[in-house]
Amino acid sequence: MGISIHAPTEPTRFDARGVNNTLDIALAKGLHAITATSISELISDHIPVNFDISLNNFSSPSLSTCSFPNWTKFQTLLTESIPGNPAISNEDDIEQSIINLNNKIKEAIHTTSTYKAIHHPLQQANTDDNPLYKLFNRNKNKLSHIPPILVPQGLVYNTELKAKVFVTSLENFFIENQDPHDDSTIEEVERTVSGFLTNRVPTRRNHEHYSPTG
């Protein structure tokens, strides 16, 4: 199948309990010179990953085909072929588990896919009359219509303004946490705790016991 798995060497998600994981991986076919690098630029527990692809040694196959996997069958077959988590006690076990997972993914895709040969190769690209652009524009899917976005000022219809709304929303969502040693934060916490202790309903510590009467 010629499929390879690529992932950064550093974790991409940092857990508060110290259990860090790599969540971002890439499956590639025919493109093996890929470098995955995690980027520590966002104030978040899940950092982005950059995949650099080199096309220097890429060669197209002699017979071009399109595969159409049945992802439901693929998931079922992969689940049945890899029962549970493998026993890992050293680095060799890790490498062997990666090889086994890679092989099982290849087998599952090959088994659950149907293939169709491409008998019409691409025309030679010519930058003067934009044939590649016309060819791509003719075969690409239709653009998805994005409905207007509701903001406090009203509905946004313009595509550029929609993009700015998304950017602003993401910036506000990933805002850096306030310094826990900030004086105003400490005072606010103290007022909240003091108010809770002052207004809480006192509990009854001394319970009266009554003996049953005849």
N, C-alpha and C positions, 0 to 999 in steps of 0.2 A: 504493500500500500504506500510505502514511502512517507509515512506520517511520523513527525517528531514532536516532542513536548519541550517547550521552552518556558523557563521561569527565572525570576531574579534570585540571586543567592541570599539577599537580605529579606527579612519578613516584610509583608505589606500591610499587616494588621497587627496592632499592638493592644493587647488586652490589659485591663487595669490590674488583673491578678498576676501579670507577668507571663501569661501563656501567649506567645506571639506566633502568628501563622502566616503562611504565604497563600493568599487567596487568588492571585492573578496569574494565570498560566495561558499559554497560547499553543494551539495545535496547528502545525504547518505541514503542508504536503509539497514536496519539491523545492522548498525553501529552507535550507538547513543552516545557512550562515545568518543566524538571528541572535542578537545580543539583547537581553532583557535587563533593564536597570530601574530600580525603584528611585523615586524622586521625593525627597523630604522637603516639600515646599508648602504644603497645606497644613493648617492647624487642625488636624483630625487624627482619629485612631486608624484610619484606612488611607494610606498614601497612594498616589497614582504610580503607574508603571509605564516606562517608555520601551517599545520594542523597535530596535534598529535592524532593518532587513537589508542585506547585501545581495545584489543581483549580479555580481561579477562572475560567479560560477554556475549561474542558472541556465539550464537548457530545457526547452519544451519537449515533452514526450513525443514519440513517433506517431502515436494515435491519441488524439485528444478526445476525451470523454467527459460527460457530465454524470455525476452520481446523485441519486436521490435517496438519501437514507430515510428509513422509517424510524423516527426517533423514539416512538413508543416501544417498538420491538427492540431497538438498540438498548434502551434503558433496562428493559426486562432481561435481555440476554446478558448484559454486563453485570447486573445485580446477581444473577444466578451463577455466573462463572467466577465471581470474586466474592465468596462468602465471608463476611466479617472483615476485621482488620488482621493483616498478617502479623505473625510473631517476629518482632525486631529486637535484636539484642546488641548489634554492632553495625558498623558502616557497610560491611558486605551485605548484610541483610537488607539494608536500605536500598543499595544499588540493585540487588536482585528483585526487590519488590517493585522498583521503578520499571525495570525491564519487563517484568510480568504484566504490570498494568498497561504498559505501552503495547505489548503483544495482544492483550485481551481487547483493548480498544480497536486495534487494527482488525482483529478477527470479527468483532461485533459489527463494525461498520461494513466490512466486506460481506458479511452474511445477511445483513438486513437492508442492503442497498440494491437498487436497480440502476442500470447504466445505459446511457445513450451516447452513441458516437457522434462527434461533431464532424460533418463532412464538408463544411464550408469554412475554410481557413480565413483568417482576417486578411483584408486587402493591405497592400503596402501603404504605410502612412506617408503622407505628403503634407508638410507644414504650410505649403503655399495656399492650397485650397481647402484646408481643414477636413480631409476625409475621415481622419480618426475621430474628430469631434462629431461629425455627422453620423458616423457608424455607431458611436456610443450613444448619441442622443436618440437614434432610431430604435435601439435595442434596450435601453434602460426602462425601468418601471416608471409609471407615472408618479409625479410628485404627490406626496400626501398633503392633504389640506389640513392645516392647523387652524382650529377655530379661534375666534378672538379671545384674548385673555382679559379677565376682569381684574382691575387694579383700583385702589381707592379713588383715583381720578376719573374712572370710567372704563370703557372697553378699549383695548389696544388692537388695531387691525394691521398696522404696518409690521413687516417682517423684521426690520432692523430694531424697531422699538420692542418687539417681542423678545428678541435676543438680549436687549439691555435689561428687560424685566427679569429674565432668567439669571443673568449675571448678578444683578443686585440681590436677588433672592438667595443665590448660593453664597454670596459674600456675607449676607446677614446670618445665614444658617451656620457657616463655619467661622463665626466670630470667635476670637480668642477669649478663653475664660478669664474672668476677673481675678486679679491677684488675691489669693486667700488671706494674705497678710496686710491688705489694704485697710486703713483705719475705718473708713466708712462701712466696709463690709463687716468688720468685727463689731462695730457699734450696732449695726442692723441686726446681726445675729443675737447679740446680747439683749436688745430690746424685745426681740421675738421670744426668746427663752424666758425672759423675766415676765412678759405678759402671759405666757402660757402657765407659768408656775403660780402667778398671782390669781388668775381667773379660773383655775381648774377646780372641780368639785372635790371637796375633801372626802377621802375614803374612810369608812367606818372600821376601825381597827379592833375595837372590843365588841365581840359578838355575844349577844345574850342567848343563853341556852335554856330551853324550856323542857321540862320532863313531861312525858305524856301522862295525862290524868285518866283515871278509870271512869 
